[in-house]
Amino acid sequence: MSETEGPAPRRTSARERVLDAIRAREQLSRVEIAAMTGLTEASISTTVRRLIADGLLVETGRTPTGGKPRTMLRLDPGARFAVGVHVDATTTTLVLTGQTGGVISRTARPARESAAELSADVAVLLEASGADRRRCLGVGLVWAERSTPVPPDLVADLARDTGWPVLVENDATAAAVGEYWVARVDARRSFIALYMGAGIGSGIVLDGRPLRGRGPGAGEFGHVCLQVDGPECWCGARGCLEVLAGPRTVVERARAHAATRREAGLTLRAVGPAAQEFAAIARAARTGAPGCRALLRDSARLVAAAAESAVNLLDVDLVVLTGPSFAVAASLYGPAITERLSAADARTWHRDVTVTVSSAAATASATGAAALVLQQHNLGD
């Protein structure tokens, strides 16, 4: 894999379909792989043989059936891994992820802006894990502040300093892949992951791979227009979900109201990062603070309306809430989205959409960035 600022074009090979099927179920027989993937017996036999030769799959013994016992296969968790790095306004989160989807090691550092600092953090992560760096395939990098581009020399310098290729991804898409990877979502199930940190975005996973457009903008959930003549958004459009109901807007409204500001423990003098102050509002809302609860209910109502449009457009039956802001406020947003979807589903669409909260919301972007590096190595037959 060469240094790149985006994943290779999506191509579903027999190799990746076999690996994804086993990852989702932990271990499978060749017969079960065929049932899950639709691949022919000959294709599975050839692919499995190559994956065993490459050290990616191991046979774990035989399991009795009604007929001939079946040999079970699983991924070798130590065969290869990748580093995921998520840089936001205050914190750099690093994870070391293996091909089974598990997080081998993780750490958090203050926000970094230089390749030298990031490469030093990566070195500390690997040393603490005891992992063999020769098995690392690369670094996935998430630069969370979408309105601020990645520093131009950072990717090249980080690749030079670590000796590995560096893949850059946006936070929402990486979080969606992280959810697919860690939660072992079946590759045949499509879903949308709504991501909320300082802003709002989404990642869409179809057949185990993120949906992409011409550039990195696919899934810009926060810029769905909900009010044609609404306030101007930082993106240049008007009435976007993010400017109407995003964390920054919630924080601004809390600060503008003295009682709500006191409920959340905010001050006019010290202004912190939006995601941190939103978290303070969410914590106060969970304790029953009326002003904070009202702000989040208003925000949740608009997010739910946009989520309904996304579900209708994509026809998915799984919505995952992820990212640090949803992690602290999902108790208000989740029910609002479920309630909004249920009325039309019961009357017209007859769907059964599941709305769930990621179990790894705080680190999903970093894990997904690492997973994308690993996925890119599965593309070839």
C-alpha positions in Angstrom: 0.0 0.0 0.0 1.4 3.4 -1.0 1.0 6.6 1.0 -2.5 8.0 0.3 -5.0 10.5 1.5 -8.0 8.2 0.9 -8.8 4.5 0.6 -8.6 2.7 -2.7 -11.8 2.4 -4.8 -14.2 -0.2 -3.3 -13.8 -3.7 -4.7 -15.4 -6.7 -3.1 -13.0 -9.7 -3.6 -13.4 -13.3 -2.5 -10.6 -12.7 -0.1 -12.3 -9.8 1.8 -15.7 -11.5 1.7 -14.2 -14.6 3.4 -12.4 -12.5 6.0 -15.4 -10.3 6.8 -17.7 -13.4 7.2 -15.3 -15.0 9.7 -14.7 -11.7 11.6 -18.5 -11.3 12.0 -19.0 -14.8 13.5 -15.5 -15.4 15.0 -15.2 -18.8 13.5 -16.9 -20.6 10.6 -16.6 -23.8 8.5 -16.1 -23.6 4.7 -19.8 -24.7 4.2 -21.0 -21.8 6.5 -18.7 -19.3 4.6 -20.4 -20.4 1.3 -23.8 -19.8 2.8 -22.9 -16.4 4.0 -21.0 -15.1 1.0 -22.5 -16.9 -2.0 -19.1 -17.9 -3.2 -18.6 -21.2 -5.0 -17.0 -24.2 -3.3 -13.9 -23.9 -5.6 -13.5 -20.2 -4.9 -13.7 -20.7 -1.1 -11.3 -23.6 -1.2 -8.7 -21.6 -3.2 -9.2 -18.4 -1.1 -9.0 -20.2 2.3 -5.9 -22.1 1.2 -4.1 -18.8 0.3 -5.3 -17.1 3.5 -3.9 -20.0 5.6 -0.6 -19.8 3.7 -0.4 -16.1 4.4 -0.9 -16.8 8.1 -4.2 -14.9 8.3 -6.5 -17.9 9.0 -5.9 -20.9 11.2 -7.9 -24.1 11.5 -9.2 -24.7 15.0 -10.3 -28.3 14.8 -13.4 -30.1 13.7 -17.0 -29.7 14.9 -19.5 -32.6 14.8 -22.5 -32.3 12.5 -25.2 -34.7 11.3 -22.8 -35.8 8.6 -19.1 -35.3 8.0 -17.4 -33.2 10.7 -16.5 -29.7 9.5 -13.2 -28.0 10.0 -13.6 -24.6 11.6 -11.6 -21.5 10.6 -10.8 -18.3 12.6 -8.7 -15.3 12.1 -5.3 -15.3 13.7 -5.5 -12.2 16.0 -1.8 -11.6 16.0 -1.2 -11.9 12.2 -1.4 -8.2 11.5 -2.6 -4.9 12.9 -2.8 -1.2 12.2 -2.7 2.0 14.2 -5.6 4.4 14.3 -5.1 8.1 15.3 -7.9 10.5 16.0 -6.9 14.1 16.5 -9.6 16.6 17.8 -9.5 20.0 19.4 -8.3 18.7 22.8 -7.2 15.1 22.6 -5.3 12.7 20.4 -6.7 9.1 20.7 -4.5 6.3 19.5 -5.5 2.6 19.2 -3.8 -0.5 18.0 -6.3 -2.8 16.3 -5.9 -6.4 15.1 -7.7 -8.0 12.2 -10.3 -9.6 14.5 -11.6 -6.2 15.3 -10.3 -6.1 18.9 -8.5 -3.1 20.3 -5.1 -4.4 21.4 -4.0 -1.2 23.1 -5.1 2.4 23.4 -4.0 5.7 24.8 -4.9 9.3 24.9 -2.6 12.3 24.7 -3.1 16.1 24.4 -4.0 17.3 20.9 -1.1 17.1 18.5 -0.3 19.2 15.5 3.1 17.9 14.4 4.2 14.7 12.8 7.0 14.4 15.3 4.7 14.4 18.2 2.3 11.9 16.6 5.0 9.5 15.6 6.4 9.6 19.1 2.9 8.8 20.5 2.6 5.9 18.0 6.0 4.5 19.1 4.9 4.7 22.8 1.6 2.9 21.9 3.5 0.0 20.2 6.1 -0.3 22.9 3.4 -0.5 25.6 1.5 -3.2 23.7 4.5 -5.4 23.0 3.4 -5.9 19.4 5.8 -6.8 16.7 6.0 -3.6 14.6 6.9 -5.7 11.5 3.3 -6.8 11.4 1.9 -3.3 11.4 0.4 -2.4 8.0 0.1 1.3 8.4 -1.5 4.3 10.2 -5.1 5.6 9.8 -5.4 9.2 10.6 -8.6 11.1 11.5 -8.5 14.9 11.6 -11.7 15.7 13.4 -12.1 19.4 12.6 -13.7 19.2 9.1 -13.6 23.0 8.6 -9.8 23.0 9.1 -7.8 20.9 6.6 -5.1 18.5 7.6 -1.8 20.4 7.7 -0.2 19.8 4.2 3.0 18.2 5.3 1.6 16.2 8.2 0.7 13.0 6.3 4.0 12.8 4.4 6.1 13.6 7.5 4.2 11.0 9.6 4.7 8.4 6.9 8.4 9.2 6.8 8.8 9.2 10.6 6.9 5.9 11.2 8.0 4.1 8.1 4.4 3.2 7.3 1.8 4.4 4.8 -0.7 6.9 6.2 -4.4 6.9 5.2 -6.5 9.9 6.0 -10.3 9.6 6.7 -13.0 11.9 8.2 -14.3 11.2 11.7 -17.8 10.1 10.8 -16.9 7.6 8.1 -14.1 6.2 10.2 -16.5 5.8 13.2 -19.0 3.9 11.0 -16.3 1.5 9.9 -15.2 1.2 13.5 -18.7 0.2 14.5 -18.8 -2.4 11.7 -15.4 -3.7 12.8 -15.9 -3.7 16.6 -19.5 -4.7 16.8 -19.0 -7.4 14.2 -21.9 -6.2 12.1 -22.8 -8.8 9.4 -21.3 -7.7 6.1 -24.7 -8.2 4.4 -26.4 -5.6 6.7 -26.3 -1.9 5.6 -26.5 0.9 8.2 -25.9 4.5 8.9 -23.8 5.7 11.8 -24.7 9.2 13.0 -21.6 10.9 14.5 -21.7 13.8 16.8 -18.6 15.5 18.3 -18.2 19.2 17.9 -20.3 18.9 14.8 -22.6 16.4 13.2 -21.8 13.9 10.4 -22.6 10.4 9.3 -20.9 7.4 7.8 -22.8 4.9 5.6 -21.7 1.3 5.4 -23.0 -0.8 2.5 -21.8 -4.5 2.2 -19.1 -3.9 4.8 -17.6 -0.9 3.0 -18.1 2.9 3.5 -20.2 4.7 0.9 -18.2 7.3 -1.0 -18.8 10.0 -3.5 -16.4 11.9 -5.7 -14.5 13.2 -2.6 -14.7 12.9 1.2 -18.2 14.6 1.4 -20.5 11.6 1.3 -22.6 11.4 4.5 -22.6 15.1 5.4 -25.6 14.6 7.6 -25.0 17.8 9.5 -25.6 19.8 6.3 -29.0 18.5 5.5 -31.2 21.6 5.1 -34.1 21.7 7.6 -35.0 25.4 7.2 -34.8 27.0 3.7 -34.4 30.5 5.0 -32.6 29.6 8.2 -29.3 31.0 9.6 -26.1 30.8 7.6 -24.0 27.8 8.3 -20.2 27.8 8.3 -20.3 25.7 5.1 -21.9 28.7 3.3 -25.4 27.2 3.0 -28.5 28.1 5.1 -30.6 26.2 7.5 -28.3 23.2 7.9 -28.9 20.7 10.7 -25.6 21.6 12.3 -26.2 25.3 12.6 -29.8 24.7 13.9 -29.1 21.9 16.3 -25.4 21.0 16.5 -23.3 21.0 19.7 -21.9 24.4 19.0 -25.4 25.9 18.7 -26.5 24.1 21.8 -23.6 25.6 23.7 -24.1 29.1 22.3 -27.8 29.0 23.5 -26.8 27.7 26.9 -24.3 30.5 27.3 -26.9 33.1 26.3 -29.3 32.1 29.0 -28.0 32.8 32.6 -30.0 30.1 34.4 -29.0 27.4 31.8 -25.4 28.5 31.9 -25.4 28.1 35.7 -27.0 24.6 35.4 -24.2 23.4 33.1 -21.4 25.1 35.1 -20.4 27.3 32.2 -18.8 30.7 32.5 -18.7 33.6 30.2 -15.0 34.2 30.7 -13.6 30.8 30.0 -14.8 29.3 26.8 -13.8 25.7 26.2 -14.0 23.3 23.2 -17.6 22.9 22.0 -17.7 19.1 22.6 -16.5 19.5 26.2 -19.1 22.2 27.0 -21.8 20.2 25.2 -20.9 17.3 27.5 -21.3 19.5 30.5 -24.8 20.5 29.3 -25.7 16.8 28.7 -24.5 15.8 32.2 -26.6 18.5 33.7 -29.6 17.4 31.6 -29.3 13.9 32.9 -29.6 15.1 36.4 -32.8 16.9 35.6 -31.6 20.5 34.9 -34.7 21.9 33.1 -32.9 24.5 30.9 -30.3 22.0 29.7 -33.0 19.3 29.1 -35.0 21.7 27.0 -32.1 22.6 24.9 -31.2 19.0 24.2 -34.8 18.1 23.5 -35.0 20.8 20.9 -31.8 19.7 19.3 -32.9 16.0 19.4 -36.2 16.8 17.7 -34.3 18.3 14.7 -31.7 15.6 14.6 -34.5 13.0 14.6 -36.2 14.7 11.6 -33.0 14.6 9.6 -32.4 11.0 10.7 -35.8 10.1 9.3 -34.9 11.6 5.9 -31.6 9.7 5.9 -33.3 6.4 6.7 -36.0 6.9 4.0 -33.3 7.8 1.5 -31.1 4.9 2.2 -33.7 2.3 3.2 -31.5 1.0 6.1 -32.8 -0.8 9.2 -30.0 0.1 11.6 -29.0 3.6 12.9 -26.0 3.7 15.2 -25.3 6.8 17.3 -21.6 7.3 17.8 -19.0 10.0 18.6 -18.2 11.7 22.0 -21.3 13.9 22.0 -23.8 11.2 21.3 -22.0 9.1 23.9 -23.0 11.5 26.7 -26.4 12.5 25.3 -27.8 9.4 23.6 -30.4 9.0 26.3 -32.3 12.0 24.9 -31.4 11.6 21.2 -32.0 7.9 20.8 -35.6 7.9 22.0 -36.4 11.0 19.9 -35.1 9.3 16.7 -36.9 6.1 17.5 -40.2 7.9 18.1 -39.9 9.9 14.9 -39.2 6.8 12.8 -41.9 4.6 14.4 -45.0 6.6 13.3 -44.4 6.3 9.5 -42.9 2.8 9.9 -46.0 1.5 11.6 -48.4 3.2 9.1 -46.6 3.1 5.8 -43.2 1.6 5.5 -43.6 -1.4 7.8 -39.9 -1.4 8.7 -38.3 -2.4 12.0 -35.5 0.2 12.3 -33.1 -0.4 15.2 -31.6 2.7 16.8 -28.6 1.8 19.0 -25.6 3.5 20.7 -22.1 2.4 19.8 -20.4 0.5 22.6 -17.1 2.2 21.5 -18.4 5.7 20.7 -15.4 7.5 22.3 -12.8 5.5 20.2 -14.8 4.5 17.2 -13.1 6.9 14.8 -9.6 5.8 15.8 -10.6 2.1 15.6 -12.2 2.7 12.2 -9.2 4.5 10.8 -7.1 1.5 11.7 -9.7 -0.9 10.3 -9.7 0.9 7.0 -5.9 0.3 6.7 -6.5 -3.4 7.3 -9.4 -3.5 4.9 -7.4 -2.0 2.1 -5.0 -5.0 2.4 -7.9 -7.3 1.8 -8.8 -6.0 -1.7 -6.8 -8.3 -3.8 -7.7 -11.9 -4.5 
